[in-house]
Amino acid sequence: MYFFKPRLLKRMALALASAACLSPLAVWAQPSPAGQPPLRVALIESLSGPFANTGEAVFRNLAWAAERVNARGGVKLPGGNRPLVFERYDSKGQNEEALSALRSAMDDGITLVTQGNSSSTAAALIDAINKHNEREPSRRALFLNYSAVDPVLTNEKCSYWHFRFDAHADMRMAALMDVLKDDRSLKSIYLIGQDYSFGQAVLREARRQLGLQRPDIQIAGDELHPMGRVKDFLPYVAKIKASGAQAVLTGNWGNDLTLLVKAAREAGFEGKFYTFYGNALGVPAAVGDAGVGKVIAVADWFPNAASAQSEAFYQSFRQRFPKPQDDYVHMRMQLMVEALVQSIEKAGTTEAAAVAAQLEKATVLFAGHQGVMRSADHQFQQPLLVAVMDRQGAPGVRFDVEGSGYGFRVIKSIAAARAEQPHTCKMTRP
């Protein structure tokens, strides 16, 4: 019997993949041209631990995007087309593990990196990539961010090597406020979030925007909780109920959001939830009928967006991933991959600086959704939508979420020009 080290096994798998077409989720859909290696992107994400479901959901989106690229022949480069593949590196939800994963990816020769489910992790990766690129200009790396939305990442901490494809927290908050400010019956609200950079930024901006747009609303509570460690949110919900708050505003995501809304339902809280991510990963099923008309979410896209192209896009994903628990698709992740491929092809190389020069002026249109990268800070600009939870079959709710019987009806559309916000980025360019 032979035993192989993990790194050797990985190299053997890559060699086999270059010779034959493997499972689409494992590698790619088309065999590579003779002598052409795959174009590899490192996905550094929580693939184990309390947020493993979020990492796996991201991987499905990116793998599906890669399948689409490869089905049309791969990434077109002067030396021949190259298939696109996303390789998995488990951060285990820890910054140090993410940095270790980054080093492993670099050792494996990968210079394109993507991550998103934690702004503190994204900040650590930006810093590490900046330092790496200064030390080793001959093999510089690029970082593509699909959901780490702390505003500082494209402001004070902006980097030429970092590109964000999600609307940052202040942009999302402004979209939510466009709906919240018109709810004249709302007199008190409870702010709760995860105790790390993103959660802190959400609550800080909530206080600021409430003060500007609805100073009459009382902030009945303002609380941060440990991220990924709370198993029972009933004590938090008891405080929310005791405060008399009519609504909750939260940037929570993953299990921290699912468990919060589940506890609210069990405790009989009847107020609204203004959320960044209340439309996925178990939340609609957890809250059930109690969420109809009360759970509000903001996103770059929803399955029930009224467009034939959008509908075809969503149905294509559901055909590829028919299990209800796999129903997690995000337009921005598809746009990110399309923008990356477009930029590599225009640059005619995978060298980081050349790709970045194209990526920072990328305009991409896919399934009727358009976005533009702002070169000044590398913040993607795109429309935003606000939607409210309702029963499947209600007007505007053709599709449900994760087989729950509940979907989201779009109630506000915000054009990219209106969603755009000023920045304080002073970018250092190579």
VOKOL-298196 format. One record per residue (C-alpha): residue number from 0; residue in one letter; chain; x, y, z. Coordinates in nm, 3 decimals. Layout:
<recs>
(NUM; A; A; (X; Y; Z))
...
</recs>
This chain:
<recs>
(0; M; A; (0.000; 0.000; 0.000))
(1; Y; A; (0.131; 0.346; -0.091))
(2; F; A; (0.066; 0.668; 0.099))
(3; F; A; (0.108; 1.012; -0.058))
(4; K; A; (0.149; 1.354; 0.099))
(5; P; A; (-0.149; 1.589; 0.039))
(6; R; A; (0.059; 1.821; -0.183))
(7; L; A; (0.175; 1.529; -0.398))
(8; L; A; (-0.180; 1.400; -0.426))
(9; K; A; (-0.290; 1.744; -0.539))
(10; R; A; (-0.024; 1.758; -0.810))
(11; M; A; (-0.115; 1.409; -0.928))
(12; A; A; (-0.481; 1.511; -0.949))
(13; L; A; (-0.389; 1.821; -1.149))
(14; A; A; (-0.182; 1.615; -1.392))
(15; L; A; (-0.467; 1.369; -1.441))
(16; A; A; (-0.709; 1.656; -1.491))
(17; S; A; (-0.493; 1.802; -1.766))
(18; A; A; (-0.509; 1.474; -1.954))
(19; A; A; (-0.880; 1.401; -1.926))
(20; C; A; (-1.209; 1.568; -1.858))
(21; L; A; (-1.314; 1.511; -1.495))
(22; S; A; (-1.633; 1.595; -1.308))
(23; P; A; (-1.737; 1.957; -1.384))
(24; L; A; (-1.727; 2.055; -1.017))
(25; A; A; (-1.385; 1.896; -0.977))
(26; V; A; (-1.214; 2.069; -1.266))
(27; W; A; (-1.359; 2.190; -1.597))
(28; A; A; (-1.585; 2.104; -1.884))
(29; Q; A; (-1.342; 2.095; -2.179))
(30; P; A; (-1.008; 1.919; -2.226))
(31; S; A; (-0.716; 2.161; -2.255))
(32; P; A; (-0.527; 2.218; -2.581))
(33; A; A; (-0.203; 2.024; -2.613))
(34; G; A; (0.055; 2.162; -2.377))
(35; Q; A; (-0.178; 2.420; -2.223))
(36; P; A; (-0.222; 2.399; -1.845))
(37; P; A; (-0.546; 2.509; -1.680))
(38; L; A; (-0.585; 2.866; -1.564))
(39; R; A; (-0.620; 2.817; -1.189))
(40; V; A; (-0.792; 3.046; -0.937))
(41; A; A; (-0.760; 2.981; -0.564))
(42; L; A; (-1.086; 2.994; -0.369))
(43; I; A; (-0.994; 3.067; -0.007))
(44; E; A; (-1.308; 3.017; 0.198))
(45; S; A; (-1.469; 2.851; 0.501))
(46; L; A; (-1.520; 2.495; 0.378))
(47; S; A; (-1.545; 2.350; 0.728))
(48; G; A; (-1.675; 2.479; 1.060))
(49; P; A; (-1.988; 2.686; 1.136))
(50; F; A; (-1.986; 2.873; 0.804))
(51; A; A; (-1.900; 2.577; 0.579))
(52; N; A; (-2.237; 2.601; 0.404))
(53; T; A; (-2.154; 2.953; 0.287))
(54; G; A; (-1.821; 2.843; 0.139))
(55; E; A; (-1.975; 2.547; -0.041))
(56; A; A; (-2.248; 2.772; -0.181))
(57; V; A; (-1.987; 3.010; -0.320))
(58; F; A; (-1.796; 2.721; -0.475))
(59; R; A; (-2.106; 2.605; -0.663))
(60; N; A; (-2.149; 2.953; -0.810))
(61; L; A; (-1.788; 2.978; -0.920))
(62; A; A; (-1.771; 2.623; -1.053))
(63; W; A; (-2.086; 2.688; -1.258))
(64; A; A; (-1.933; 3.007; -1.398))
(65; A; A; (-1.619; 2.813; -1.492))
(66; E; A; (-1.827; 2.548; -1.667))
(67; R; A; (-1.988; 2.819; -1.877))
(68; V; A; (-1.650; 2.966; -1.973))
(69; N; A; (-1.509; 2.626; -2.061))
(70; A; A; (-1.816; 2.526; -2.261))
(71; R; A; (-1.735; 2.811; -2.499))
(72; G; A; (-1.374; 2.702; -2.537))
(73; G; A; (-1.202; 2.830; -2.223))
(74; V; A; (-0.996; 3.145; -2.170))
(75; K; A; (-0.854; 3.266; -2.501))
(76; L; A; (-0.480; 3.342; -2.482))
(77; P; A; (-0.211; 3.379; -2.750))
(78; G; A; (-0.058; 3.040; -2.669))
(79; G; A; (-0.393; 2.862; -2.691))
(80; N; A; (-0.718; 2.843; -2.500))
(81; R; A; (-0.692; 2.744; -2.135))
(82; P; A; (-0.967; 2.588; -1.924))
(83; L; A; (-1.066; 2.774; -1.607))
(84; V; A; (-1.060; 2.593; -1.274))
(85; F; A; (-1.127; 2.702; -0.915))
(86; E; A; (-0.915; 2.519; -0.659))
(87; R; A; (-1.040; 2.494; -0.301))
(88; Y; A; (-0.840; 2.611; 0.001))
(89; D; A; (-1.012; 2.585; 0.339))
(90; S; A; (-0.972; 2.888; 0.567))
(91; K; A; (-1.183; 2.718; 0.839))
(92; G; A; (-1.326; 3.062; 0.914))
(93; Q; A; (-0.996; 3.181; 1.063))
(94; N; A; (-0.768; 3.458; 0.939))
(95; E; A; (-0.448; 3.267; 1.015))
(96; E; A; (-0.578; 2.965; 0.826))
(97; A; A; (-0.669; 3.193; 0.535))
(98; L; A; (-0.315; 3.333; 0.528))
(99; S; A; (-0.177; 2.980; 0.539))
(100; A; A; (-0.407; 2.889; 0.250))
(101; L; A; (-0.279; 3.190; 0.056))
(102; R; A; (0.080; 3.073; 0.106))
(103; S; A; (-0.017; 2.724; -0.012))
(104; A; A; (-0.183; 2.867; -0.322))
(105; M; A; (0.127; 3.074; -0.399))
(106; D; A; (0.347; 2.767; -0.349))
(107; D; A; (0.122; 2.586; -0.595))
(108; G; A; (0.187; 2.858; -0.853))
(109; I; A; (-0.155; 3.024; -0.832))
(110; T; A; (-0.157; 3.404; -0.861))
(111; L; A; (-0.534; 3.464; -0.892))
(112; V; A; (-0.713; 3.454; -0.556))
(113; T; A; (-1.079; 3.495; -0.462))
(114; Q; A; (-1.251; 3.520; -0.123))
(115; G; A; (-1.543; 3.706; 0.030))
(116; N; A; (-1.716; 3.560; 0.335))
(117; S; A; (-1.545; 3.774; 0.600))
(118; S; A; (-1.422; 4.129; 0.575))
(119; S; A; (-1.156; 4.076; 0.840))
(120; T; A; (-1.017; 3.785; 0.637))
(121; A; A; (-1.029; 3.998; 0.322))
(122; A; A; (-0.833; 4.274; 0.497))
(123; A; A; (-0.568; 4.023; 0.605))
(124; L; A; (-0.542; 3.885; 0.251))
(125; I; A; (-0.512; 4.233; 0.098))
(126; D; A; (-0.226; 4.315; 0.333))
(127; A; A; (-0.051; 3.984; 0.265))
(128; I; A; (-0.088; 4.016; -0.113))
(129; N; A; (0.040; 4.376; -0.106))
(130; K; A; (0.353; 4.259; 0.078))
(131; H; A; (0.398; 3.955; -0.146))
(132; N; A; (0.375; 4.169; -0.460))
(133; E; A; (0.638; 4.409; -0.328))
(134; R; A; (0.874; 4.122; -0.245))
(135; E; A; (0.818; 3.920; -0.560))
(136; P; A; (0.724; 4.146; -0.853))
(137; S; A; (0.790; 3.863; -1.098))
(138; R; A; (0.492; 3.664; -0.966))
(139; R; A; (0.246; 3.918; -0.837))
(140; A; A; (-0.106; 3.815; -0.735))
(141; L; A; (-0.458; 3.956; -0.778))
(142; F; A; (-0.742; 3.936; -0.526))
(143; L; A; (-1.105; 3.923; -0.643))
(144; N; A; (-1.357; 3.984; -0.365))
(145; Y; A; (-1.720; 3.877; -0.414))
(146; S; A; (-1.876; 3.959; -0.076))
(147; A; A; (-1.643; 4.112; 0.186))
(148; V; A; (-1.820; 4.446; 0.215))
(149; D; A; (-1.652; 4.648; 0.490))
(150; P; A; (-1.629; 4.993; 0.324))
(151; V; A; (-1.266; 5.043; 0.431))
(152; L; A; (-1.151; 4.777; 0.183))
(153; T; A; (-1.204; 5.018; -0.106))
(154; N; A; (-1.140; 5.332; 0.098))
(155; E; A; (-0.859; 5.354; 0.355))
(156; K; A; (-0.731; 5.004; 0.275))
(157; C; A; (-0.779; 5.017; -0.101))
(158; S; A; (-0.520; 4.834; -0.309))
(159; Y; A; (-0.436; 4.814; -0.678))
(160; W; A; (-0.435; 4.436; -0.639))
(161; H; A; (-0.785; 4.411; -0.486))
(162; F; A; (-1.118; 4.428; -0.674))
(163; R; A; (-1.457; 4.418; -0.500))
(164; F; A; (-1.762; 4.296; -0.694))
(165; D; A; (-2.024; 4.335; -0.420))
(166; A; A; (-2.180; 4.662; -0.308))
(167; H; A; (-2.011; 4.765; 0.015))
(168; A; A; (-2.199; 4.794; 0.343))
(169; D; A; (-2.271; 5.167; 0.317))
(170; M; A; (-2.417; 5.119; -0.032))
(171; R; A; (-2.635; 4.833; 0.091))
(172; M; A; (-2.743; 5.033; 0.394))
(173; A; A; (-2.845; 5.329; 0.178))
(174; A; A; (-3.059; 5.093; -0.033))
(175; L; A; (-3.232; 4.954; 0.277))
(176; M; A; (-3.288; 5.307; 0.407))
(177; D; A; (-3.466; 5.392; 0.082))
(178; V; A; (-3.739; 5.154; 0.201))
(179; L; A; (-3.712; 5.199; 0.577))
(180; K; A; (-3.741; 5.580; 0.565))
(181; D; A; (-4.085; 5.554; 0.405))
(182; D; A; (-4.225; 5.327; 0.679))
(183; R; A; (-4.393; 5.601; 0.881))
(184; S; A; (-4.536; 5.349; 1.130))
(185; L; A; (-4.184; 5.254; 1.242))
(186; K; A; (-4.090; 5.435; 1.565))
(187; S; A; (-3.822; 5.212; 1.723))
(188; I; A; (-3.555; 4.974; 1.594))
(189; Y; A; (-3.297; 4.736; 1.741))
(190; L; A; (-2.949; 4.715; 1.585))
(191; I; A; (-2.763; 4.385; 1.621))
(192; G; A; (-2.459; 4.249; 1.441))
(193; Q; A; (-2.153; 4.026; 1.445))
(194; D; A; (-1.862; 4.160; 1.644))
(195; Y; A; (-1.598; 4.207; 1.376))
(196; S; A; (-1.508; 4.476; 1.125))
(197; F; A; (-1.807; 4.429; 0.895))
(198; G; A; (-2.068; 4.398; 1.171))
(199; Q; A; (-1.927; 4.706; 1.340))
(200; A; A; (-1.935; 4.900; 1.012))
(201; V; A; (-2.300; 4.805; 0.953))
(202; L; A; (-2.415; 4.929; 1.291))
(203; R; A; (-2.205; 5.245; 1.265))
(204; E; A; (-2.358; 5.331; 0.927))
(205; A; A; (-2.708; 5.238; 1.047))
(206; R; A; (-2.679; 5.493; 1.328))
(207; R; A; (-2.549; 5.757; 1.087))
(208; Q; A; (-2.815; 5.707; 0.821))
(209; L; A; (-3.100; 5.679; 1.070))
(210; G; A; (-2.987; 6.010; 1.218))
(211; L; A; (-2.994; 6.171; 0.875))
(212; Q; A; (-3.310; 6.021; 0.729))
(213; R; A; (-3.526; 5.919; 1.024))
(214; P; A; (-3.411; 6.101; 1.338))
(215; D; A; (-3.757; 6.036; 1.484))
(216; I; A; (-3.688; 5.662; 1.508))
(217; Q; A; (-3.563; 5.553; 1.850))
(218; I; A; (-3.270; 5.310; 1.856))
(219; A; A; (-3.402; 5.073; 2.121))
(220; G; A; (-3.084; 4.866; 2.135))
(221; D; A; (-2.740; 4.856; 1.977))
(222; E; A; (-2.554; 4.529; 2.025))
(223; L; A; (-2.269; 4.318; 1.886))
(224; H; A; (-2.234; 3.944; 1.951))
(225; P; A; (-1.947; 3.696; 1.901))
(226; M; A; (-1.926; 3.580; 1.541))
(227; G; A; (-2.003; 3.213; 1.475))
(228; R; A; (-2.011; 3.119; 1.843))
(229; V; A; (-2.368; 3.186; 1.956))
(230; K; A; (-2.576; 2.868; 1.944))
(231; D; A; (-2.888; 3.009; 2.108))
(232; F; A; (-3.009; 3.360; 2.022))
(233; L; A; (-3.313; 3.345; 2.250))
(234; P; A; (-3.145; 3.564; 2.517))
(235; Y; A; (-3.074; 3.826; 2.251))
(236; V; A; (-3.431; 3.809; 2.121))
(237; A; A; (-3.561; 3.844; 2.478))
(238; K; A; (-3.374; 4.176; 2.499))
(239; I; A; (-3.512; 4.283; 2.162))
(240; K; A; (-3.870; 4.211; 2.276))
(241; A; A; (-3.815; 4.379; 2.612))
(242; S; A; (-3.687; 4.692; 2.437))
(243; G; A; (-4.019; 4.738; 2.259))
(244; A; A; (-3.847; 4.758; 1.920))
(245; Q; A; (-4.078; 4.728; 1.621))
(246; A; A; (-3.799; 4.614; 1.389))
(247; V; A; (-3.448; 4.471; 1.382))
(248; L; A; (-3.171; 4.584; 1.150))
(249; T; A; (-2.880; 4.342; 1.103))
(250; G; A; (-2.592; 4.265; 0.871))
(251; N; A; (-2.568; 3.908; 1.008))
(252; W; A; (-2.503; 3.632; 0.758))
(253; G; A; (-2.477; 3.253; 0.753))
(254; N; A; (-2.585; 3.059; 1.062))
(255; D; A; (-2.568; 3.373; 1.276))
(256; L; A; (-2.861; 3.513; 1.079))
(257; T; A; (-3.054; 3.186; 1.048))
(258; L; A; (-3.034; 3.121; 1.422))
(259; L; A; (-3.130; 3.480; 1.504))
(260; V; A; (-3.448; 3.481; 1.296))
(261; K; A; (-3.535; 3.129; 1.410))
(262; A; A; (-3.511; 3.242; 1.774))
(263; A; A; (-3.723; 3.547; 1.691))
(264; R; A; (-3.994; 3.325; 1.547))
(265; E; A; (-3.985; 3.089; 1.847))
(266; A; A; (-4.008; 3.383; 2.088))
(267; G; A; (-4.302; 3.535; 1.901))
(268; F; A; (-4.129; 3.855; 1.791))
(269; E; A; (-4.365; 4.015; 1.540))
(270; G; A; (-4.151; 4.301; 1.412))
(271; K; A; (-3.976; 4.345; 1.081))
(272; F; A; (-3.622; 4.237; 0.994))
(273; Y; A; (-3.420; 4.472; 0.774))
(274; T; A; (-3.134; 4.254; 0.656))
(275; F; A; (-2.840; 4.241; 0.419))
(276; Y; A; (-2.873; 3.863; 0.363))
(277; G; A; (-3.218; 3.749; 0.474))
(278; N; A; (-3.300; 3.594; 0.138))
(279; A; A; (-3.086; 3.278; 0.151))
(280; L; A; (-2.908; 3.000; 0.341))
(281; G; A; (-3.199; 2.877; 0.546))
(282; V; A; (-3.346; 3.206; 0.663))
(283; P; A; (-3.686; 3.191; 0.482))
(284; A; A; (-3.747; 2.834; 0.601))
(285; A; A; (-3.639; 2.923; 0.956))
(286; V; A; (-3.879; 3.215; 0.991))
(287; G; A; (-4.170; 3.067; 0.792))
(288; D; A; (-4.503; 3.249; 0.773))
(289; A; A; (-4.387; 3.492; 1.040))
(290; G; A; (-4.153; 3.646; 0.781))
(291; V; A; (-4.415; 3.720; 0.516))
(292; G; A; (-4.412; 4.094; 0.458))
(293; K; A; (-4.160; 4.137; 0.739))
(294; V; A; (-3.818; 4.008; 0.625))
(295; I; A; (-3.658; 4.263; 0.393))
(296; A; A; (-3.330; 4.206; 0.211))
(297; V; A; (-3.101; 4.398; -0.023))
(298; A; A; (-2.899; 4.242; -0.305))
(299; D; A; (-2.759; 4.301; -0.651))
(300; W; A; (-3.015; 4.055; -0.793))
(301; F; A; (-3.310; 3.837; -0.693))
(302; P; A; (-3.458; 3.533; -0.874))
(303; N; A; (-3.790; 3.720; -0.905))
(304; A; A; (-3.637; 4.020; -1.080))
(305; A; A; (-3.879; 4.086; -1.366))
(306; S; A; (-3.674; 3.995; -1.672))
(307; A; A; (-3.681; 3.708; -1.919))
(308; Q; A; (-3.301; 3.700; -1.921))
(309; S; A; (-3.291; 3.691; -1.541))
(310; E; A; (-3.545; 3.410; -1.533))
(311; A; A; (-3.348; 3.204; -1.787))
(312; F; A; (-3.031; 3.260; -1.585))
(313; Y; A; (-3.194; 3.138; -1.265))
(314; Q; A; (-3.361; 2.837; -1.422))
(315; S; A; (-3.030; 2.735; -1.581))
(316; F; A; (-2.866; 2.733; -1.238))
(317; R; A; (-3.150; 2.532; -1.084))
(318; Q; A; (-3.124; 2.274; -1.362))
(319; R; A; (-2.752; 2.241; -1.288))
(320; F; A; (-2.808; 2.223; -0.911))
(321; P; A; (-3.160; 2.082; -0.857))
(322; K; A; (-3.135; 2.004; -0.485))
(323; P; A; (-3.331; 2.261; -0.280))
(324; Q; A; (-3.043; 2.309; -0.036))
(325; D; A; (-2.816; 2.410; -0.326))
(326; D; A; (-3.042; 2.700; -0.427))
(327; Y; A; (-2.794; 2.982; -0.371))
(328; V; A; (-2.703; 3.181; -0.681))
(329; H; A; (-2.557; 3.530; -0.702))
(330; M; A; (-2.530; 3.740; -1.015))
(331; R; A; (-2.225; 3.927; -0.887))
(332; M; A; (-2.016; 3.608; -0.871))
(333; Q; A; (-2.101; 3.537; -1.233))
(334; L; A; (-2.014; 3.893; -1.332))
(335; M; A; (-1.686; 3.864; -1.145))
(336; V; A; (-1.581; 3.556; -1.341))
(337; E; A; (-1.690; 3.710; -1.671))
(338; A; A; (-1.498; 4.030; -1.592))
(339; L; A; (-1.186; 3.831; -1.501))
(340; V; A; (-1.194; 3.626; -1.821))
(341; Q; A; (-1.262; 3.936; -2.031))
(342; S; A; (-0.968; 4.116; -1.872))
(343; I; A; (-0.724; 3.826; -1.914))
(344; E; A; (-0.819; 3.792; -2.278))
(345; K; A; (-0.775; 4.165; -2.341))
(346; A; A; (-0.441; 4.165; -2.159))
(347; G; A; (-0.327; 3.858; -2.356))
(348; T; A; (-0.155; 3.730; -2.043))
(349; T; A; (-0.223; 3.620; -1.686))
(350; E; A; (0.043; 3.855; -1.542))
(351; A; A; (-0.123; 4.037; -1.250))
(352; A; A; (-0.042; 4.399; -1.337))
(353; A; A; (-0.151; 4.358; -1.699))
(354; V; A; (-0.477; 4.190; -1.595))
(355; A; A; (-0.541; 4.455; -1.329))
(356; A; A; (-0.497; 4.731; -1.588))
(357; Q; A; (-0.783; 4.578; -1.787))
(358; L; A; (-0.996; 4.473; -1.489))
(359; E; A; (-1.008; 4.822; -1.340))
(360; K; A; (-1.190; 4.949; -1.648))
(361; A; A; (-1.404; 4.641; -1.711))
(362; T; A; (-1.766; 4.671; -1.815))
(363; V; A; (-1.957; 4.345; -1.815))
(364; L; A; (-2.310; 4.256; -1.924))
(365; F; A; (-2.455; 3.916; -1.840))
(366; A; A; (-2.814; 3.789; -1.828))
(367; G; A; (-2.942; 4.144; -1.861))
(368; H; A; (-2.739; 4.269; -1.563))
(369; Q; A; (-2.460; 4.522; -1.618))
(370; G; A; (-2.179; 4.637; -1.393))
(371; V; A; (-1.877; 4.862; -1.428))
(372; M; A; (-1.554; 4.857; -1.227))
(373; R; A; (-1.465; 5.203; -1.091))
(374; S; A; (-1.093; 5.242; -1.150))
(375; A; A; (-1.037; 5.497; -0.875))
(376; D; A; (-1.103; 5.250; -0.591))
(377; H; A; (-1.179; 4.914; -0.761))
(378; Q; A; (-1.537; 4.915; -0.632))
(379; F; A; (-1.782; 4.752; -0.876))
(380; Q; A; (-2.082; 4.969; -0.959))
(381; Q; A; (-2.413; 4.797; -1.034))
(382; P; A; (-2.786; 4.833; -0.962))
(383; L; A; (-2.923; 4.725; -0.624))
(384; L; A; (-3.262; 4.578; -0.540))
(385; V; A; (-3.461; 4.561; -0.216))
(386; A; A; (-3.714; 4.281; -0.176))
(387; V; A; (-3.960; 4.155; 0.083))
(388; M; A; (-4.039; 3.795; 0.174))
(389; D; A; (-4.371; 3.654; 0.055))
(390; R; A; (-4.533; 3.320; -0.022))
(391; Q; A; (-4.448; 3.156; -0.351))
(392; G; A; (-4.728; 3.222; -0.598))
(393; A; A; (-4.809; 3.567; -0.463))
(394; P; A; (-4.784; 3.847; -0.722))
(395; G; A; (-4.418; 3.898; -0.813))
(396; V; A; (-4.303; 3.576; -0.641))
(397; R; A; (-4.278; 3.306; -0.905))
(398; F; A; (-3.974; 3.141; -0.748))
(399; D; A; (-3.925; 3.038; -0.388))
(400; V; A; (-3.595; 2.999; -0.201))
(401; E; A; (-3.442; 2.660; -0.121))
(402; G; A; (-3.775; 2.481; -0.160))
(403; S; A; (-3.913; 2.671; 0.139))
(404; G; A; (-4.232; 2.788; -0.029))
(405; Y; A; (-4.125; 3.148; 0.032))
(406; G; A; (-3.957; 3.387; -0.207))
(407; F; A; (-3.872; 3.756; -0.234))
(408; R; A; (-4.072; 4.019; -0.420))
(409; V; A; (-3.876; 4.319; -0.545))
(410; I; A; (-4.011; 4.643; -0.397))
(411; K; A; (-3.734; 4.889; -0.485))
(412; S; A; (-3.489; 4.915; -0.775))
(413; I; A; (-3.192; 5.145; -0.737))
(414; A; A; (-2.992; 5.238; -1.047))
(415; A; A; (-2.614; 5.201; -1.035))
(416; A; A; (-2.563; 5.577; -1.059))
(417; R; A; (-2.783; 5.628; -0.752))
(418; A; A; (-2.627; 5.340; -0.556))
(419; E; A; (-2.277; 5.479; -0.616))
(420; Q; A; (-2.108; 5.651; -0.323))
(421; P; A; (-1.795; 5.868; -0.289))
(422; H; A; (-1.467; 5.713; -0.180))
(423; T; A; (-1.152; 5.816; 0.006))
(424; C; A; (-0.915; 5.576; -0.172))
(425; K; A; (-0.562; 5.699; -0.244))
(426; M; A; (-0.439; 5.411; -0.453))
(427; T; A; (-0.071; 5.331; -0.498))
(428; R; A; (-0.017; 5.205; -0.851))
(429; P; A; (0.279; 5.001; -0.977))
</recs>
